[in-house]
Amino acid sequence: MSNGVSSNPVAGIKIPKFSERELIIIVLAFILGAISSILIALPVSSTLNEPDYLVGFVEEPAKIVLVYAVALLFPAAFLSKDKCAVYGAAAGLGFAFFEDIIYFFIMPLQSSIMQGTAPVASVEEMWLRITVSLPGHILWSSLAAMGIVFFVVDRNLWWKTLGFLVLAALLHGVYDATVGAGIEIGVLLIVASAGIWYAAYRYVPETGIAEKYVGILIAPPNNEIFVPDNKVFGRDDFTEYVPYDEATLISRNQFTISRIGEQFFIEDLGSKAGTSVNGTRLKPYTKVTLRPGSKITLPSRTTLTFTTKGAVQAVSPVTTLEVPSTGAGILIVPPDHEIAVSDNKNFGRDDFAEYLPFGEANLISRNQFTISRIGDQYTIEDLGSKGGTRVDGTPIKPYTKVSLKTGSKITLPNGTTLTFTTKGAIQDVSPVTTTRPEPAAPQRPTEPESTAQPTRTSTDARATQRADAVPRQAPASTMPESATKPMLARIVAPNNSDISLVGSRKFGRDDFRNMVAEEKLPFISRQQFTISVSGETYYIEDLQSNNGTTLNGEPLQPGSQRELKQGDEICCANVLQLKFQP
């Protein structure tokens, strides 16, 4: 799992990489720290009597409690101890910044108004707060926030999180109780706080607990979803990983994943369409064991892979090492189309639709099979497809990995056979022959033709003679321009955005995302229409779209082609008007 930090928790202090959401949390932590200083900490701490160390037990919880609340809302953003430490530092900086404004400006101004003197802050006080108090607040809050990672990953470790907060409050209180002894003592206390902070940093594992206890769901192709203990998953967790029109098949509360000790469990929450694990449908409200590699199938047919962070690091299902280009996998679709095979890639209907006759694509499941690679070995695994998958003529069992070798034949449910190979194998001996060797000239008879005995011409000889008789193709320069230069056209939307067209192409929802409002996009089918070219003429055909396609106001009949001319208007599902311009 990529948190942007090293996997070694004691190799030194790491600088994590933050997502957009995590950067927002940093800014929010700064603001929350400032708010707590104004509304909570200062009014309460100003009423406390001696001893001053009680101030730390007011200000530290006040600074960090709102950050704790954010961690409950977005636990995945607090999985790394490095990120938790940064969130806490931001809260401490916000607190100290506004506290210093109060001490440097507001309090001297208030005193000057009451005494009728100029508002002047003590130089010694300003120097103490800038050099000692400011870094102290940052260190203490960062220390308190570092313990959040324990509670986020395992709620039973709340006492460790509380322990870090108490430690930060004690350090803060000792500082407040002794800072009157002089700035030198304050500097020594801050140095000691920095040493304790670093010792705590070395103590905390990167994710708070052992990696084997950190669950992950891998959504195709390689999206990682963090699994905190006892997490309920539903529609909102998977909408970005499934097609728009399939998300509604998933219940708002689909299933829950929980952990007891080292064991993870999944439980269907009475979802309307059910949940399957390794091809078997779960009984509602019955816990089933999850192991690294278990396949969870949603009602939308999307298959998730459950694993743990330790398993990902041991044998990563998503290879992060650079693969030599010669080892890259390739599927060859007849006659000579090449599909790149990335590591741990799911293949389904959408991957092959453009290479198959229109009616045959529906025979292929949305998630037909997956091809993965570990080291130099490729494997294929059928994902419980409705029509099954064959390798070299033998059906493979669902959810069972089968070795793939260069030249292996993969047969889809519609009968199309794909050839698996690698880029290196193509470079050595291309499986699609692109050149034809020149036939050898027939040997001239040694005897005069008039004296040769008539013999029956052999099959090979006749083939050789026919090869010689085939006239050579004219050089490319003498061929007509229309045969060497593809025809160009485009379709233009009302906002003047356009899509270039070179040869035949299918169009659907994903092609028009920048041309139509988001709320209208679902009315367009995933495959709306196709534009094909024959000679110098373009044709349009509706692909049995849900809401139809019109040409110049007339509905197109699925399976029937209509000629396209310059300026023709194409309307998709009554929500998008396009103009054809060859």
N, C-alpha and C positions, 0 to 999 in steps of 0.2 A: 504494500500500500504506500502510495507516495504522499508523504507529508512535507516534502521539501527539506528533510533533514537527514543526517546520517543515521544508520541503524545502530551505531555504537553509542550507548548513552554516556560513556565516561571518557570519550576521546577528546573532550574539550567543549567549549561553548559553541553552539551552532547558530547560524543566522538562517532562520526558516524563511521559506517562500510563502507568501500569503495570497489567497484568492481574493476576489473582489468583495465577497461577503465578509471575509476575515479582516480586510482593511476597514470595512465599515464598523466592525466590532471594536477595532482599536480606537477609532474616533469616538465611538459611543462610550467606551470605557473612560476616555479622557473627560467627556462631558459628564458622565455619571459621577466621576470622582470630584469634579468641580461642584456639582449640585450637592453632593453629600457634605462637602466642606462648608457650604453656605447654609444649608437647611438643617443639618443634623449635628455634625461634629463640633463646630465652633460654639454654637449656643449651649450644647450640653457640657463640653469640656470646660467652658468658662465658669460654670457653676460648681465644679469639683473643688474640694479642699485638698489639703495635703493628705497622703503623699501624691506627688505628681505622676507616678507610674500608672495610675489609673486612667490617665488620659489616653494611653495607648490602647486600652481595652474599649475605648469609645470610638476613637478615630479610625483604627484599623478595620473593625467590622463595618463602620459607616462607609468607608471607601470601597470595600470589596463586596458587600452584600448584593449590590445591584449587578455586579459582574457575575456573581453566582446565579442570579436569576436569568441572565442571558445564556449561561451555560446550560440551564435546564431547557431552554427553548431551542438551542442549536448545539447539541452535544458533540456532533462531529467536528465542529470548529475548535473544540477544546481537547481533542484527543492527544495532541502533542504537548509535552511539558514545556518545550521552547515557546510555543505560541501562548500557552497560559501565562508564562512569565512575562511575555511582552504585553498581554492584556493588563496584567496587574501593574506593570510599570507605567502604562498609559494612565491608569486610574490614579496612581500615586502622583504622577506629574500634574494631572488636572487638579488634584486636591492641593498640592503645594503651590501651584501657580496662583490659584485664587486666594489661598491663605496668605501668601505673600502680598498680594494686592491689598488685602485687608490690613495687614500689619504695616505696610510701607506707606499707604495712601489714605485709607479710610480712617484708621485709628488716629494717625497724626492730625488729620483734618478735623476729626471730632474733638481732639484735645485742644487744637488751636482755637476752635470756635468757643469752647468753654472758657479758655484762659485768655483769649484775645491775643495770641501770639501767632507767629508764622508756622505753618504746618511743616515740620522738619522731622524726619525719621532718624533714629540713632544710626550712625555709620557702623558702629560695632554690631548692632542688631542686624542691619542689612547684610553685612559681611558674613555673619554667623548663619543666616538663613540661606544665603546663596551657596556657600561652600560646604555646609554641614546638613542643614535641615532639608534642603531640596534633594540631594542624593539619598538622604536617609529615607524620606518618604517613598522614593522610587524603589529602593532596595526592599523595604518592609512590605510594601504592597505586592511587589513582584514575588516575594517569598510566600506570602499568603495565597496568591493566585496559583502558584505552581502546584499546590496541593489539590486543586480542582480536578486534575486529571484522574486522581484515584476515584473520586465520587462519580465522575462521568462514565468511567468504564465499568465500575462495579459499585452499586449503591451500598453494599455491605461494608465498603471501606470508607464510609463517611467519617469515621473517627480519625483517619489519617488526614483527611482534608481539614477537619477541625483542629488537629494538632499543629498543622502549618500556620493556621490563623492565630492560635494561641502563642506560638513561638514568635511570630511577627509582632504581636501586641506586647509581649514581654520586652523585646528589643527596643521597641518604640518607647515603652514606659521607663526603662532604665535610662534611655537618653534624656527624656524629659526630667527625670529625677536628679540627674547629675550634671546637666549642661550648665548649670549656674556656676560650676567650679572653674569654668573657663573654656575658651575655644579649643585649647589643646586637648582637653578631655573629650570634647565633642568629636574631634577628628579621630581620636583613638577608638571611640565607640563606633563610628561609621566604618572604620577599617575592620573592626571586629565583626560588624554586621555583614560586610562584604565577604569575609572569610566564611561565616556561617551560611550565607546564601550559596556560596559555591559548594560547600560541603553538602548542603541539601540538594543542590542541582545534581551532584554526582550520585546521590542516594536514590533519586527518583528515576525509575526506568522511563524510557522515552514515552511509553503509552500508559504508565502508571502501574501496570501489572504485566505478568509474563505474556509474551506474544501469542502463545498457544490459546490464551483466553480471549483474544480479541477477534471477534467474528467479522466476516466480510461477505457480502453478496456481490458477485460479479455479474453485471447485466451486459448483454451483448452490445458492442463487440468487446469492450474491455473497461466498462465503467464500474468503479468500486463504490459500494454503498456500505457505510460503517454500521455494524450491528451492536448497539449497546445492549446490556443485559435487560431482558424482559421488554423487548421493543415490539410494538404493534405496527404492522406494515399494512398499507392499503393503497387505494387509487392514487392519492397525492404523492406517494413515494416513488411511483413508477411512471407518471405521465410523461416525463421527459425521455423515457427509454422505449416507449411503445407508440405506434401510430395513433394519431389523434382520435380516429373513429373506433379504436379498440380499447381505449382507456376506460370507457364506460362499462366494459365487461368485468372490470375488477371492482370488488366491493370496497366501500370506504374503510372497513376493517376486514381485511382478507385473512391474515394469519398473524400469529405472534411467534417470535423466536426468543427463547429464554435459556439461561445457563445455570446449571447446578454443579458446582465444583468444576471439573474439567469437561463436562458433558453438555452439549447444546441440544435443544429440543425445539420442534416446530409443532404448532397446533392451529388447525383451521378454525376460524371463529364463526362458523355457520355461514360462510360466504355463499352468495346466490349461485355461483358457477363452480365452486369447489377449487381445491388446490391439490396438485399431484407432486409426489416426491419419487424420483427415479421411476416414473411411469405408473405409479400406483396412486389412486386417488385416496386422500386422507378422509377419515371419518371425522365429522365436526366435533370439536372439543375433546380430541384424543391426541395426546402427545406422542410424537414419533421422533426417534433419535436422528440427529443430523451429524454427519461426518464430513471432513474435508473432501470435496468432490461430489457431494450430493447435489442432484439436479432438482430444482423446484420449478414447476411449470405453472404459470399463471393462466387464467381463463383466456387471455389473449393469445395463448400459445407461445408467449415469450418464455424462454427457459433461463433461469438464474442458476449460477453455480455457487454453492456455499463453500467457504473455506475459512481459514484463520490466518492471521498475519504471519504466524510462524510457518505455516505450510506454504504461504506465498513466497516467503524468503528462501525456504528450503528448495522448492521446485516451483518456480513462478509460472502460473498458467499464462501470464503475459510476459514473454521473454523481453528483458530490457537490454540485453547485450546486443551489440550490433551484429547482424547476420551477414556473412559474405554474400554478395549479390549472386554468386553462382549457386548458392544454396537456397535461394528464394523459391518457394513453391508456386506452381502455375497449373491451372486447370485449362485444358484445351477443349473448347466446345466446337463440334463440327460446324462448318468445314475447317476453319482455322482461327477462331476467336480465342484470345487468351485472357484469362481472368487471374489476376494476382491473388495469391493466397497469403494473407498476413497471418502471423502466429495467433492461434486460438480464434479462428474466424468462423462465424456461423453462416451457413448458406441456406437460402430458401427461395421461394417463388420469385421474389423481386430481383434476385441475382441472375435468373435465367430467362425472365419473361421476354426480353428483347431478342433472344436467340431462338425462341420456340414459336410454332404456330399459335395463333391467338387462343384457341380453345384448350390447348394442352397445358398451358401454364397453371390452370386451376387444379391439375392433378398433383402438383407439387405443394407440399406444406410450406407455411410461412417460415418455419424453422425445420428444415429437412435434415441437415447433418452439420457437424462441425469438424473442421480440420485443425489440428493442433500440432505443435512441434516441441519436442524436448531434445536438446542437443542436435544431432544430425538426423533424428528419427521423426518422421511424420506419421500421425495416426488419424483415422476417421472414426466418427461416432455418430450413429443415427440417433436423432433426438425424438424418438417415438413418433415418427412421421406416419401419416395415415396410409401412404402407399408403399412405405419401406424403401430401403436403399440396398443396392447390390454392388459388391466389389468383386471384379473378375468372375461375374456370373453367380456368385453365392450371396444370398441375403444375409445381411449382418444383423445381429440381435440389437434391439434398442439399448442405448446407454452402455454399449460395450465397445471399447476401443479396439480397432483393427489396424494393423500396420499397413502403411502405404509405401510402395516402392515406385521408382521411376518406371512409367509405362503401365501402372495399375489402371484398370478400367472401372469407372464408377457409373452405374446405370441408374437413371432417375425413374420415377414411377411412370412417366409417359414413354419410356423406351429409349430416350436420348442417352447416349453413352459418352461420358467425359473421359479424357485421358489425363492422368496426373503425371506431372514431370517437374523438373526443376530448371531454373534458368541456365545452370551449367550444362545440363543434359541437352538443352535446346541448342546451346552454342556449339557443343561437340557434334551432335548429329540431330539436326532439326527434325522433329516428328512430322512436320508439314513440309514436304519437299517443294522447294520453290524454283528449282532449276531442273531441266531435263537433259541428261547427257546426250551428246551427239552420237547417233548410231554409227557403228563402224561400217566403212564402205565394203561392199561385197567383193570377195576375192575374184580377180579376173581369171577366167579359165585359161589354162596353159595351152590347150589344144585349139586349133582353129575351130571357129564356130560351126563351119560346114561339116566337119568330121565328128563333132561331139555327138554322143548317143543321146537321144531324147530320154530324159529322166523326169520323174514326178518331183515337183518342187516341194521341199519340206515346209512344215508350218513355220519354223524359225526363219527360213529363207524368205518366205512370203512376207513375214512381218518386217524383216530388214528392208525388203524392197519397198514396202509401203512407207516405212519411215523415210527412205530416201526420196520417195515421191512427194512427201509433204513439202509444199513451198515454204520458204523462209518468210517470217513475218516482216513487214515493212518497218524500216526504222521509225522510232517514235516521232522524229521531226516531220515525217511525211503523213502521219495520221491526222485526221480532222481534229480541230481544237476541242470540240464537244466531247471527244472520246478521252482526252487527257486532262481536261480541266473540269472539276466538279461544278455542277450548277449551284449557285448561291441564292438564298432567299432569306427573308426574315418576317417575323410577325411582331406587330407593334401594338403596345397597350396605350390607353388614353393618357397615361402619365409620361408618354414618349420613351419609356423603357422598352427594349426589344430583345428578341431571342434570335440569334443567327441560325440558319438551317443549311446544312451541307448534306445533301442526300436525304434519305428517309429517317424519320425520328418519331418517337412516341412522346406525347405531352401529358402531364398530369399535375396534381396539386403542388408537388414540390417545385415544379418549374415556374409557378406563378406567385410565389410567396412575396415577391417585391412588386407585384402588379395589382394586388387586390387587398382590401382591408382584411385584417386578421379574423374578424368575426364572420366574414363571408367565405373565407378559404375552405372550411369543411364541406361546403356545398359542391365543390369541385372534386371529382373522383381521383383516386390515386393514378388511374390511367383513363384519361378523358377522351383523347382522340389521337390519331396518328396521321402524319403527313408523309406521303411517299412520292417518289419521282420515277417516271418512266419516260425515257428519252428526254424531251425538253418540256414535259408537262408534269405539273404537280397535282396530286390527288389528296383529298381528305376523307377520313373514315372515322365515325364514332366507335369507341371501344366499349359499347354497352355501358356507358356511364350512367350513374344513378339519376342525374337530373338533365341529361341530354345535351346535345350540341346543335346549334343552328348555323346555317350558312346563308347569309343575306336574308335572315328571317325565316328560312324554311328548315324544319327539323331534319337532321340527318338520321337515316335508318342504319342501325348497327349492321355491319357486314356489307354495306353498299358504299362504293366509292363515288365521290363527286369531284369534278375537275375544279381546280383553283385558278383564278385569274387575278391580275393586279387590281388591288383595291377591294377585293372581296372581304366581307365582314364576318368574322367567326365569333359566336357568342357561346361561352361556356357556362352552363348551369344557370343562365339568366343573371349572372353576377359579374362577368368579365367580358368586355367587348374587345376583340382583337382585329387588326387589319393586316391582310396578307400583302406583302410587297416583294415580288421576285426581283 
